[in-house]
Amino acid sequence: MEQNSKPVKERKPTKSFDLKPGDHIHFMGICGTAMASLAGLLHSQGYKITGSDQNVYPPMSTQLESLGIKILSGYKRENLTRNPVGTPNLVIVGNVISRNFEEAEALLESDIPFTSLPQAMGQIVIGRRHSVVVAGTHGKTTTTALNSYVAESLGLHPGFMVGGIPKNFGQSYRFGSGDWFIIEGDEYDTAFFDKVPKFIHYRPRSVILNSVEFDHADIYRDLDHVKEAFLMLIDLIPEGGLLIACEDEETIRDLLSRRKESLAKRNVKVVTFGLTRGDHRAENLEAVPVKGLGSKEQALRLGTRFSYRGQKIDIPMIGSYNVKNALATIALWTELGHPASEIAPRLLGFEGVKRRQEVLGTPGGVTVIEDFAHHPTAVRETIRTVQMQYPKSHVFSIFEARSATSRRNVFQDEYAAAFIDAGTQSLLLPPPFNLAGLKEADRFSTDVLLKRLHDSKVDAVLFDGVDSIVKNVISRAKPGDVVLVMSNGGFDGIYQKLLSSLESVR
């Protein structure tokens, strides 16, 4: 990335925009999941879009390329001064951008209006529509996608922005023609000039709150600091709004308790859900075959059946976390006037989200699955779910510590516990991604992890990189086995390498 050591001029972001179709909007950090989605949304409304990024990878890079959006490589000064489309009318700055990047410096030295993604979303896209913000440490992407699909099937023609690509829609966004906008509410910070959680700008009318755990150790000190962010979100729900919250979660019960009087004063309706607590409760979970699900290679996959208020409901997903995602969806739309008997049958049509337990193929009879899991809780639940989904298969789990938090030792013990508690059958690890920027004392240690796992008799091996991992999988995996890859990045192209290598040797 291009950086400059000179002092950077201070300039405030633009509070309001006077834009018209055909104007040029430039995105700094365009291949981020949310940034690429907003770029697509504004492209669909007739704006000219360009963007800059580095180390791009699918699915967002391919989504942008399919729209004909030009991606400039690197964060260079000339991206603004010599942009191929001309000087932008507005620049939207992603939170991957630091103020000392060349391109950021050029922006601050110019007179070009600029803002952050969340501010642009709130003002240009959401506006006065009923904004449904889906928030929490886990389950945001799947729950946002599921609610967008249900709202569409109800004929509400919603707009949406999802932190992934829902298979029902084939893209991560839609402007929508209705009065609803459903958006994934991220607690990560907004931009270098606006250090508040993204969801602060999303104008929530209804909020789904699935879970709250410590995460994003690069910006949050501890769990109490994370809770402060979610309290800010709860405080934004307006008079007569709606809060759907998972009562199973102790952290959420604490948040509700701390805002009980404030919510009542604003006449915000609080509705809870869960497996052990809540107004909307699921019981008697069981894995069942659900026809018509899964990849083309699979005519039959497992889903989940559960009891809900005297009726049996099937969903095309497995695992308790996915049941909670479904419960949150039922709770939201029943409170908004649609009976559960109308919502429940629609859940079966949900096809899932790319990179969320997505079956990439079955080369040589070995099923290769990709998942975004990087937090210890998500890693544990993903491995459990896949091993439950394929009970007769041996599952090789591959995990890359790539996120800002997973590369730190803040979750050193929690990752060991996650792999042990999940009953991991085989674990293959590369070195953590790019530790160069971290102090030695702060780095995640694979050596410490492996000792804990070996003491607990977990089959875990450290490799020097992706190629050696692929070679090991080829030598060990048999037809009928499963390879689960967990990373929140490109992971050195491991997905295609596995698919092509497994196909070639069978």
C-alpha positions as CSV (number, residue, x, y, z in Angstrom):
1,M,0.0,0.0,0.0
2,E,1.2,3.5,-0.8
3,Q,1.9,5.6,2.3
4,N,3.3,9.1,2.9
5,S,5.2,10.3,6.0
6,K,4.4,14.0,5.5
7,P,1.8,15.7,7.7
8,V,-1.7,15.2,6.3
9,K,-4.1,18.1,5.9
10,E,-7.2,17.9,8.0
11,R,-10.6,18.3,6.3
12,K,-14.1,17.4,7.4
13,P,-16.3,15.0,5.4
14,T,-19.2,16.3,3.5
15,K,-22.5,16.3,5.4
16,S,-24.8,16.4,2.5
17,F,-24.5,15.6,-1.2
18,D,-26.1,17.2,-4.2
19,L,-25.8,14.3,-6.6
20,K,-27.6,13.4,-9.8
21,P,-27.5,10.3,-12.0
22,G,-24.4,10.4,-14.2
23,D,-22.2,11.9,-11.6
24,H,-18.9,10.2,-10.9
25,I,-18.5,8.5,-7.5
26,H,-15.1,7.0,-6.6
27,F,-14.6,4.3,-3.9
28,M,-11.3,4.0,-2.0
29,G,-11.2,0.3,-0.9
30,I,-13.9,-0.8,-3.3
31,C,-13.5,-4.5,-3.0
32,G,-14.6,-4.7,0.6
33,T,-17.8,-6.6,0.9
34,A,-19.9,-3.6,1.9
35,M,-18.1,-1.2,-0.4
36,A,-18.6,-3.4,-3.4
37,S,-22.3,-3.7,-2.5
38,L,-22.7,0.1,-2.2
39,A,-20.8,0.5,-5.5
40,G,-23.3,-1.8,-7.2
41,L,-26.3,-0.1,-5.6
42,L,-25.2,3.3,-6.8
43,H,-24.2,1.9,-10.2
44,S,-27.8,0.6,-10.5
45,Q,-29.0,4.1,-10.0
46,G,-27.1,5.5,-12.9
47,Y,-23.9,6.9,-11.3
48,K,-20.5,6.4,-12.9
49,I,-18.4,4.3,-10.5
50,T,-14.7,3.8,-10.2
51,G,-12.7,2.4,-7.3
52,S,-9.3,1.5,-6.0
53,D,-8.1,-1.5,-4.0
54,Q,-5.2,-4.0,-3.7
55,N,-5.0,-7.8,-3.4
56,V,-8.5,-8.2,-4.8
57,Y,-10.2,-11.6,-4.8
58,P,-13.7,-13.1,-5.5
59,P,-16.6,-12.9,-5.0
60,M,-16.6,-9.1,-4.8
61,S,-14.0,-8.5,-7.4
62,T,-15.9,-10.6,-9.9
63,Q,-19.2,-8.9,-9.0
64,L,-17.7,-5.5,-9.8
65,E,-16.1,-6.7,-13.0
66,S,-19.4,-8.1,-14.2
67,L,-20.9,-4.6,-13.8
68,G,-18.0,-3.1,-15.8
69,I,-16.7,-1.1,-12.8
70,K,-13.1,-0.1,-13.2
71,I,-10.8,-1.2,-10.3
72,L,-7.6,0.7,-10.0
73,S,-4.7,-1.2,-8.4
74,G,-3.2,0.3,-5.2
75,Y,-4.0,3.5,-3.3
76,K,-2.1,5.9,-5.5
77,R,-2.4,9.7,-5.7
78,E,-3.1,9.5,-9.4
79,N,-6.3,7.5,-8.8
80,L,-7.8,10.9,-8.1
81,T,-5.6,13.3,-10.0
82,R,-5.7,11.3,-13.2
83,N,-8.8,9.1,-12.8
84,P,-9.8,7.6,-16.2
85,V,-13.4,8.8,-15.8
86,G,-12.3,12.3,-14.6
87,T,-12.4,14.1,-11.3
88,P,-15.0,12.5,-9.0
89,N,-18.1,14.4,-7.8
90,L,-17.8,12.4,-4.5
91,V,-15.3,10.0,-2.9
92,I,-16.5,7.3,-0.6
93,V,-13.7,6.2,1.8
94,G,-13.6,2.6,3.1
95,N,-12.4,1.8,6.6
96,V,-9.3,0.0,5.3
97,I,-7.9,3.4,4.3
98,S,-5.5,5.2,6.6
99,R,-5.1,8.9,6.5
100,N,-1.4,8.6,5.5
101,F,-2.1,6.6,2.3
102,E,-1.1,8.6,-0.9
103,E,-4.7,8.5,-2.2
104,A,-6.1,9.7,1.1
105,E,-3.6,12.5,1.3
106,A,-4.5,13.6,-2.3
107,L,-8.2,13.6,-1.3
108,L,-7.6,15.8,1.8
109,E,-5.5,18.2,-0.2
110,S,-8.3,18.5,-2.8
111,D,-11.7,20.1,-2.7
112,I,-13.5,16.9,-3.7
113,P,-16.4,16.1,-1.4
114,F,-16.0,12.9,0.5
115,T,-17.8,10.7,3.0
116,S,-17.8,7.2,4.5
117,L,-19.7,4.2,3.3
118,P,-22.2,4.2,6.2
119,Q,-22.9,7.9,5.9
120,A,-23.5,7.4,2.2
121,M,-25.8,4.4,2.8
122,G,-27.9,6.3,5.3
123,Q,-28.3,9.4,3.2
124,I,-28.3,8.2,-0.4
125,V,-29.8,4.7,-0.2
126,I,-31.8,4.2,3.0
127,G,-33.3,7.6,3.3
128,R,-36.8,7.5,4.8
129,R,-37.4,3.9,4.2
130,H,-38.1,1.4,7.1
131,S,-34.5,0.3,7.9
132,V,-34.1,-3.2,9.3
133,V,-30.6,-3.5,10.8
134,V,-29.3,-7.0,11.5
135,A,-26.5,-6.8,14.1
136,G,-24.4,-9.0,16.3
137,T,-21.1,-10.8,16.4
138,H,-22.4,-13.9,14.6
139,G,-25.1,-14.7,12.0
140,K,-25.4,-11.2,10.5
141,T,-24.8,-12.2,6.9
142,T,-27.1,-15.2,6.9
143,T,-29.9,-13.5,8.8
144,T,-29.8,-10.4,6.6
145,A,-29.9,-12.6,3.5
146,L,-32.7,-14.7,4.9
147,N,-34.8,-11.7,5.8
148,S,-34.2,-10.1,2.4
149,Y,-35.4,-13.3,0.8
150,V,-38.5,-13.6,3.0
151,A,-39.4,-9.9,2.4
152,E,-39.1,-10.4,-1.3
153,S,-41.3,-13.5,-1.2
154,L,-43.9,-11.5,0.7
155,G,-44.0,-9.1,-2.2
156,L,-42.4,-6.2,-0.3
157,H,-39.8,-5.5,-3.0
158,P,-37.1,-4.6,-0.4
159,G,-33.8,-3.0,-0.9
160,F,-31.0,-4.8,0.8
161,M,-27.2,-4.9,1.4
162,V,-25.7,-8.1,2.6
163,G,-22.1,-8.9,3.7
164,G,-21.9,-11.7,1.2
165,I,-23.7,-12.9,-1.9
166,P,-27.1,-14.5,-1.3
167,K,-27.6,-17.3,-3.8
168,N,-31.3,-16.4,-4.2
169,F,-30.4,-13.1,-5.7
170,G,-26.9,-13.6,-7.1
171,Q,-25.6,-10.3,-5.8
172,S,-25.0,-8.7,-2.4
173,Y,-27.3,-5.7,-2.9
174,R,-30.5,-4.3,-4.5
175,F,-31.8,-0.8,-4.3
176,G,-35.4,-2.1,-4.2
177,S,-38.7,-0.4,-5.1
178,G,-40.4,-0.8,-1.8
179,D,-40.5,1.0,1.5
180,W,-38.1,-1.4,3.2
181,F,-34.3,-1.6,3.4
182,I,-32.6,-4.6,5.1
183,I,-29.0,-4.1,5.9
184,E,-26.2,-6.0,7.7
185,G,-25.2,-3.8,10.6
186,D,-21.4,-4.1,11.3
187,E,-20.0,-2.9,14.6
188,Y,-16.6,-2.2,13.0
189,D,-15.6,1.5,12.8
190,T,-16.7,3.7,9.9
191,A,-13.6,5.5,8.6
192,F,-10.4,7.1,9.7
193,F,-12.3,10.4,10.1
194,D,-15.4,8.9,11.8
195,K,-14.5,6.5,14.6
196,V,-18.0,5.1,15.4
197,P,-19.6,1.8,14.5
198,K,-20.9,1.5,11.0
199,F,-24.5,0.8,12.1
200,I,-24.8,4.2,13.8
201,H,-25.5,5.7,10.3
202,Y,-28.1,3.1,9.2
203,R,-31.2,4.8,10.6
204,P,-32.6,1.7,12.3
205,R,-36.4,1.4,12.7
206,S,-36.2,-2.3,13.5
207,V,-33.2,-4.1,14.8
208,I,-32.3,-7.8,15.0
209,L,-29.7,-8.5,17.6
210,N,-28.4,-12.1,17.4
211,S,-25.3,-12.2,19.7
212,V,-22.7,-10.0,21.3
213,E,-19.1,-11.3,22.0
214,F,-15.7,-9.7,22.1
215,D,-14.3,-9.3,18.6
216,H,-12.3,-6.8,16.5
217,A,-9.4,-6.5,19.0
218,D,-7.8,-3.9,16.8
219,I,-10.5,-1.4,17.7
220,Y,-12.2,-2.6,20.9
221,R,-10.5,-3.0,24.3
222,D,-12.7,-5.7,25.8
223,L,-16.3,-7.0,25.9
224,D,-17.5,-3.9,27.8
225,H,-16.2,-1.7,25.0
226,V,-18.1,-3.8,22.5
227,K,-21.2,-3.6,24.6
228,E,-21.0,0.2,24.4
229,A,-21.3,0.1,20.7
230,F,-24.4,-2.1,20.8
231,L,-25.9,0.2,23.4
232,M,-25.5,3.1,20.9
233,L,-27.4,1.1,18.4
234,I,-30.3,0.3,20.8
235,D,-30.4,4.0,21.7
236,L,-31.0,4.9,18.0
237,I,-34.2,2.9,17.7
238,P,-36.9,5.6,17.4
239,E,-40.3,6.0,19.0
240,G,-42.5,3.0,18.2
241,G,-39.6,1.0,16.8
242,L,-38.9,-2.7,17.2
243,L,-36.0,-4.7,18.8
244,I,-35.7,-8.5,18.2
245,A,-33.2,-9.8,20.6
246,C,-31.7,-13.3,21.4
247,E,-32.5,-13.9,25.1
248,D,-30.3,-16.9,25.2
249,E,-27.3,-14.6,25.2
250,E,-26.2,-13.3,28.6
251,T,-24.6,-10.3,27.1
252,I,-27.9,-9.3,25.3
253,R,-29.9,-9.8,28.5
254,D,-27.5,-7.4,30.2
255,L,-27.9,-4.8,27.4
256,L,-31.7,-5.1,27.6
257,S,-31.6,-4.6,31.3
258,R,-29.4,-1.5,31.0
259,R,-31.8,0.1,28.5
260,K,-35.1,-1.2,29.9
261,E,-36.4,2.2,31.0
262,S,-35.1,4.0,27.9
263,L,-36.8,1.5,25.5
264,A,-40.1,1.7,27.4
265,K,-40.0,5.5,27.4
266,R,-39.6,5.5,23.6
267,N,-42.3,2.8,23.3
268,V,-39.9,0.5,21.5
269,K,-41.3,-3.0,21.4
270,V,-38.8,-5.6,22.6
271,V,-39.4,-9.2,21.4
272,T,-37.1,-12.0,22.3
273,F,-36.2,-15.4,20.8
274,G,-34.0,-18.3,21.6
275,L,-33.6,-22.0,22.2
276,T,-33.9,-21.9,26.0
277,R,-35.5,-18.4,26.6
278,G,-37.6,-15.9,24.7
279,D,-41.0,-15.0,23.3
280,H,-40.3,-17.0,20.2
281,R,-38.7,-20.3,21.1
282,A,-37.6,-23.4,19.1
283,E,-37.5,-26.8,20.7
284,N,-36.8,-30.4,19.8
285,L,-34.2,-29.7,17.1
286,E,-33.3,-32.6,14.8
287,A,-31.3,-33.1,11.6
288,V,-33.6,-34.3,8.8
289,P,-33.2,-34.9,5.1
290,V,-34.7,-32.0,3.1
291,K,-35.3,-32.6,-0.5
292,G,-33.9,-30.4,-3.2
293,L,-31.2,-28.7,-1.2
294,G,-27.5,-28.4,-1.7
295,S,-25.2,-28.4,-4.8
296,K,-26.1,-29.9,-8.1
297,E,-24.1,-33.0,-7.1
298,Q,-26.4,-33.6,-4.1
299,A,-30.0,-34.4,-4.5
300,L,-30.4,-34.6,-0.7
301,R,-28.9,-32.8,2.2
302,L,-29.7,-32.4,5.8
303,G,-31.7,-29.5,7.2
304,T,-33.2,-28.9,10.6
305,R,-36.7,-29.5,11.9
306,F,-37.8,-27.9,15.1
307,S,-41.0,-27.3,17.1
308,Y,-42.4,-23.8,17.2
309,R,-45.7,-23.0,19.0
310,G,-47.2,-26.4,18.2
311,Q,-46.1,-26.7,14.6
312,K,-43.1,-28.4,13.0
313,I,-40.9,-26.1,10.9
314,D,-38.2,-27.2,8.5
315,I,-35.3,-25.0,7.4
316,P,-32.7,-25.9,4.7
317,M,-29.8,-25.3,7.2
318,I,-28.4,-27.3,10.0
319,G,-27.1,-26.3,13.5
320,S,-28.5,-24.3,16.4
321,Y,-27.1,-21.0,15.2
322,N,-29.1,-21.3,12.0
323,V,-32.2,-22.1,13.9
324,K,-31.7,-18.9,15.8
325,N,-31.3,-17.0,12.5
326,A,-34.6,-18.5,11.4
327,L,-36.3,-17.7,14.7
328,A,-35.2,-14.1,14.5
329,T,-36.7,-13.9,11.0
330,I,-40.0,-15.4,12.1
331,A,-40.1,-13.1,15.1
332,L,-39.5,-9.9,13.0
333,W,-42.1,-10.5,10.4
334,T,-44.8,-11.8,12.7
335,E,-44.4,-8.6,14.8
336,L,-44.6,-6.6,11.6
337,G,-48.0,-8.2,10.7
338,H,-47.3,-11.5,8.9
339,P,-48.4,-14.7,10.7
340,A,-45.8,-17.4,11.3
341,S,-47.9,-19.8,9.2
342,E,-47.1,-17.5,6.3
343,I,-43.4,-17.1,7.0
344,A,-42.4,-20.6,8.0
345,P,-43.0,-22.3,4.5
346,R,-41.0,-19.6,2.8
347,L,-37.8,-20.5,4.8
348,L,-37.4,-23.7,2.8
349,G,-36.7,-21.7,-0.4
350,F,-33.7,-19.9,1.1
351,E,-30.5,-21.1,-0.8
352,G,-27.9,-19.7,1.6
353,V,-25.0,-17.3,1.1
354,K,-21.7,-17.7,-0.8
355,R,-18.8,-18.5,1.5
356,R,-21.1,-19.6,4.3
357,Q,-20.9,-23.4,4.4
358,E,-20.9,-23.2,0.6
359,V,-20.3,-26.5,-1.3
360,L,-17.8,-25.6,-4.0
361,G,-17.8,-29.0,-5.6
362,T,-17.2,-32.7,-5.2
363,P,-14.0,-33.4,-7.2
364,G,-13.1,-37.0,-7.1
365,G,-16.0,-37.7,-4.7
366,V,-14.5,-35.3,-2.0
367,T,-16.8,-32.5,-1.0
368,V,-15.1,-29.1,-0.7
369,I,-16.8,-26.6,1.5
370,E,-15.9,-22.9,2.0
371,D,-16.9,-20.9,5.1
372,F,-16.1,-17.4,6.4
373,A,-15.6,-18.5,10.0
374,H,-12.9,-16.7,11.9
375,H,-14.1,-16.0,15.4
376,P,-13.6,-19.0,17.8
377,T,-17.4,-19.4,18.4
378,A,-18.1,-19.4,14.6
379,V,-15.2,-21.8,14.0
380,R,-16.5,-24.2,16.7
381,E,-20.1,-24.1,15.4
382,T,-19.1,-24.4,11.7
383,I,-17.0,-27.5,12.3
384,R,-19.7,-29.1,14.5
385,T,-22.3,-28.3,11.8
386,V,-20.4,-29.7,8.9
387,Q,-19.5,-32.9,10.9
388,M,-23.2,-33.2,11.7
389,Q,-24.2,-32.5,8.1
390,Y,-21.9,-35.3,6.9
391,P,-22.0,-37.9,9.7
392,K,-20.5,-40.8,7.7
393,S,-17.6,-38.7,6.3
394,H,-14.2,-37.8,7.6
395,V,-14.0,-34.0,7.8
396,F,-10.6,-32.3,7.2
397,S,-10.9,-28.8,8.7
398,I,-8.5,-26.1,7.3
399,F,-8.3,-22.9,9.2
400,E,-6.4,-19.7,8.4
401,A,-5.9,-17.1,11.1
402,R,-6.3,-14.0,8.9
403,S,-8.6,-11.4,10.6
404,A,-7.2,-8.6,12.7
405,T,-8.3,-10.4,15.8
406,S,-7.4,-14.0,15.0
407,R,-3.8,-13.0,14.2
408,R,-3.5,-11.8,17.8
409,N,-3.2,-13.9,20.9
410,V,-6.3,-12.4,22.5
411,F,-8.2,-15.7,21.6
412,Q,-5.2,-18.0,21.9
413,D,-7.0,-20.3,24.5
414,E,-10.4,-19.8,22.9
415,Y,-9.3,-21.2,19.6
416,A,-7.9,-24.3,21.2
417,A,-11.1,-24.8,23.2
418,A,-13.2,-24.3,20.0
419,F,-11.3,-27.0,18.0
420,I,-11.5,-29.4,21.0
421,D,-15.1,-28.8,21.8
422,A,-16.1,-29.2,18.2
423,G,-14.6,-32.7,18.2
424,T,-12.5,-31.8,15.2
425,Q,-11.6,-34.9,13.3
426,S,-8.5,-33.5,11.4
427,L,-7.1,-30.0,11.5
428,L,-4.7,-28.5,8.9
429,L,-3.2,-25.1,9.7
430,P,-1.0,-22.7,7.7
431,P,1.0,-20.0,9.5
432,P,-1.1,-17.0,10.6
433,F,-1.5,-14.4,7.8
434,N,0.9,-11.5,7.8
435,L,2.2,-11.2,11.4
436,A,4.8,-8.6,10.4
437,G,2.8,-5.6,11.7
438,L,2.3,-7.1,15.2
439,K,4.6,-7.1,18.1
440,E,6.0,-10.5,19.0
441,A,4.2,-10.6,22.3
442,D,0.8,-9.9,20.6
443,R,1.0,-12.6,17.9
444,F,-1.2,-15.7,17.8
445,S,1.0,-18.8,18.3
446,T,0.4,-22.0,16.3
447,D,2.9,-23.7,18.4
448,V,1.0,-23.1,21.6
449,L,-2.3,-24.0,19.8
450,L,-0.8,-27.3,18.6
451,K,0.5,-28.3,22.0
452,R,-3.0,-27.8,23.5
453,L,-4.6,-29.8,20.7
454,H,-2.1,-32.6,20.8
455,D,-2.6,-32.9,24.6
456,S,-6.3,-33.4,23.9
457,K,-5.6,-36.0,21.2
458,V,-6.8,-33.8,18.3
459,D,-5.2,-34.6,14.9
460,A,-3.7,-31.2,14.1
461,V,-0.8,-30.4,11.8
462,L,1.0,-27.2,10.9
463,F,2.1,-26.7,7.3
464,D,4.3,-24.1,5.7
465,G,1.7,-22.9,3.2
466,V,-1.3,-23.7,1.0
467,D,0.6,-25.9,-1.5
468,S,1.7,-28.3,1.2
469,I,-1.8,-28.4,2.7
470,V,-3.3,-29.3,-0.7
471,K,-0.7,-32.0,-1.2
472,N,-1.5,-33.5,2.2
473,V,-5.2,-33.4,1.5
474,I,-4.7,-35.2,-1.8
475,S,-2.7,-37.9,-0.1
476,R,-5.2,-38.5,2.7
477,A,-8.7,-37.7,1.5
478,K,-10.9,-40.5,0.0
479,P,-14.1,-40.4,-1.9
480,G,-16.9,-39.5,0.5
481,D,-14.7,-37.3,2.7
482,V,-15.2,-33.6,3.3
483,V,-12.7,-30.7,3.2
484,L,-13.9,-27.6,5.1
485,V,-11.9,-24.4,4.5
486,M,-12.3,-21.5,6.9
487,S,-10.9,-18.1,6.1
488,N,-12.2,-14.5,5.7
489,G,-9.9,-13.8,2.8
490,G,-8.5,-15.2,-0.5
491,F,-6.2,-17.7,1.4
492,D,-3.7,-17.9,-1.5
493,G,-6.1,-19.5,-3.9
494,I,-6.6,-22.6,-1.9
495,Y,-10.1,-23.2,-3.1
496,Q,-9.3,-23.6,-6.7
497,K,-6.1,-25.5,-6.0
498,L,-8.1,-28.1,-4.0
499,L,-10.7,-28.4,-6.6
500,S,-8.3,-28.9,-9.5
501,S,-5.9,-31.1,-7.6
502,L,-8.5,-33.4,-6.2
503,E,-10.1,-33.7,-9.7
504,S,-6.8,-34.5,-11.4
505,V,-5.7,-37.3,-9.1
506,R,-9.0,-39.3,-9.0
